[in-house]
Amino acid sequence: MDLKGKQPGRVTAGPFLHGSQVLCVINDSRLVSLDLSQDKPSWEYQSQKGGIVGKPQLLGDMIVVADISGQLVGLDPATGKPYMPAGFHLTANVGPTATPIPFGSDRAFVPLTDGTIFFLPLSQLRSSPETGREADKATRRQGDKEKER
């Protein structure tokens, strides 16, 4: 992608301003960061599971991207690289209806397609796969409790 010429693909969401970066979703599944001081993207992130939902949000020290398959990924704002490549995947037959928003200092509020909500600990987007599995079980139990309320 060269900002001086024709852009490959079409902007399907955005632009979103983040500091000196402009973020755009291209063809529903690629997040591109444009640095205002360059004529080319500073980084790109390609969703592996499906189209990106809503506006990528800055939560804590990461940009959170949600896709229609239920995958949530935390990206390093400087590089676009996922803190944990697999991210967090909702295990129920639901997906996010919008990008999560901050809910306190260490959780995200995630609205779901079945009309319920899910509180995602941000540590789930940073943890290693080994520790993530145990935390995933605890998070699902917490999510089930929230749904019962």
C-alpha positions as CSV (number, residue, x, y, z in Angstrom):
1,M,0.0,0.0,0.0
2,D,1.5,3.3,-1.1
3,L,-0.3,6.4,0.1
4,K,0.7,8.3,-3.1
5,G,-1.0,5.9,-5.4
6,K,-4.1,3.7,-5.7
7,Q,-4.9,1.8,-2.5
8,P,-5.3,-2.0,-2.8
9,G,-8.7,-2.8,-1.3
10,R,-11.3,-0.5,0.1
11,V,-11.7,1.2,3.5
12,T,-14.6,-0.6,5.2
13,A,-14.2,1.1,8.6
14,G,-12.4,4.1,9.9
15,P,-10.5,6.2,9.9
16,F,-9.7,6.1,13.6
17,L,-7.2,8.5,15.1
18,H,-4.7,7.1,17.7
19,G,-2.0,9.6,18.6
20,S,0.0,10.2,15.5
21,Q,-1.5,7.1,13.8
22,V,-4.6,6.8,11.6
23,L,-6.1,3.3,11.7
24,C,-8.3,2.0,8.9
25,V,-9.9,-1.4,8.3
26,I,-9.4,-2.5,4.7
27,N,-11.7,-5.1,3.1
28,D,-13.3,-5.9,6.5
29,S,-10.3,-8.0,7.7
30,R,-7.1,-6.0,7.6
31,L,-6.2,-3.2,10.1
32,V,-3.7,-0.8,8.8
33,S,-1.9,1.9,10.8
34,L,-0.8,5.0,8.9
35,D,1.8,7.2,10.5
36,L,1.2,10.9,9.8
37,S,4.9,11.4,9.1
38,Q,5.2,8.7,6.4
39,D,3.7,8.0,3.0
40,K,3.3,4.3,3.7
41,P,1.7,2.2,6.4
42,S,3.7,1.8,9.6
43,W,2.1,-1.7,10.2
44,E,-0.7,-4.0,9.2
45,Y,-2.6,-6.7,11.0
46,Q,-4.6,-9.4,9.2
47,S,-7.5,-11.0,11.0
48,Q,-7.2,-14.8,10.6
49,K,-10.7,-15.8,11.5
50,G,-13.1,-13.3,10.0
51,G,-14.2,-9.7,9.4
52,I,-13.2,-7.1,12.0
53,V,-16.1,-5.9,14.1
54,G,-16.5,-2.2,15.1
55,K,-13.8,0.2,15.9
56,P,-10.5,-1.1,17.3
57,Q,-10.1,0.2,20.8
58,L,-7.2,1.3,22.9
59,L,-7.6,-0.7,26.1
60,G,-4.7,-0.2,28.6
61,D,-1.5,-0.4,26.6
62,M,-2.9,-2.3,23.6
63,I,-5.3,-1.9,20.6
64,V,-8.0,-4.6,20.9
65,V,-9.5,-6.0,17.7
66,A,-12.6,-8.2,17.6
67,D,-13.7,-10.3,14.7
68,I,-17.0,-12.0,13.8
69,S,-15.7,-15.5,14.7
70,G,-15.4,-14.4,18.4
71,Q,-11.6,-13.9,18.4
72,L,-10.3,-10.9,20.4
73,V,-6.6,-9.9,19.9
74,G,-4.5,-7.4,21.7
75,L,-2.0,-5.6,19.4
76,D,1.1,-3.6,20.3
77,P,0.2,0.0,19.1
78,A,3.8,0.6,17.9
79,T,4.2,-2.5,15.8
80,G,0.7,-4.0,15.2
81,K,2.0,-7.4,16.5
82,P,-0.3,-9.4,18.7
83,Y,0.8,-9.8,22.3
84,M,-0.6,-13.3,22.1
85,P,-1.1,-14.5,18.5
86,A,-4.0,-16.8,19.3
87,G,-5.7,-14.0,21.3
88,F,-8.8,-15.0,23.2
89,H,-11.6,-16.9,21.5
90,L,-15.2,-17.0,22.8
91,T,-16.1,-20.6,23.2
92,A,-19.8,-20.2,23.1
93,N,-21.7,-20.0,19.8
94,V,-21.6,-16.2,19.9
95,G,-19.5,-13.4,18.6
96,P,-19.0,-9.8,19.6
97,T,-21.4,-7.2,18.2
98,A,-18.9,-4.4,18.7
99,T,-15.3,-3.9,19.7
100,P,-14.9,-4.2,23.5
101,I,-14.6,-1.0,25.6
102,P,-12.8,-0.5,28.9
103,F,-14.6,-1.6,32.0
104,G,-12.3,-0.7,34.9
105,S,-8.6,-0.8,34.7
106,D,-8.1,-4.5,33.8
107,R,-11.3,-5.7,32.1
108,A,-13.2,-5.1,28.8
109,F,-16.9,-5.0,28.3
110,V,-17.8,-7.2,25.3
111,P,-21.4,-7.1,24.0
112,L,-22.4,-10.5,22.4
113,T,-24.6,-11.5,19.5
114,D,-27.0,-13.4,21.8
115,G,-27.8,-10.2,23.8
116,T,-25.6,-11.0,26.7
117,I,-22.3,-9.4,27.8
118,F,-18.9,-10.8,28.7
119,F,-16.3,-9.2,30.9
120,L,-12.9,-10.1,29.5
121,P,-9.8,-9.8,31.7
122,L,-7.2,-8.0,29.6
123,S,-4.6,-10.5,30.9
124,Q,-6.3,-13.0,28.5
125,L,-4.9,-11.0,25.6
126,R,-1.3,-11.1,27.0
127,S,-0.9,-14.5,28.7
128,S,1.0,-17.5,27.4
129,P,-1.0,-20.4,26.0
130,E,-0.2,-22.5,29.1
131,T,-1.4,-20.0,31.7
132,G,-4.1,-18.8,29.4
133,R,-6.0,-22.1,29.4
134,E,-6.4,-22.0,33.2
135,A,-7.4,-18.4,33.1
136,D,-9.8,-19.1,30.2
137,K,-11.6,-21.7,32.3
138,A,-12.0,-19.2,35.2
139,T,-13.1,-16.4,32.8
140,R,-15.7,-18.7,31.2
141,R,-17.0,-19.5,34.7
142,Q,-17.2,-15.8,35.5
143,G,-18.9,-15.1,32.2
144,D,-21.5,-17.9,32.9
145,K,-22.2,-16.2,36.3
146,E,-22.7,-12.8,34.6
147,K,-25.2,-14.4,32.1
148,E,-27.2,-15.9,34.9
149,R,-27.8,-12.5,36.5
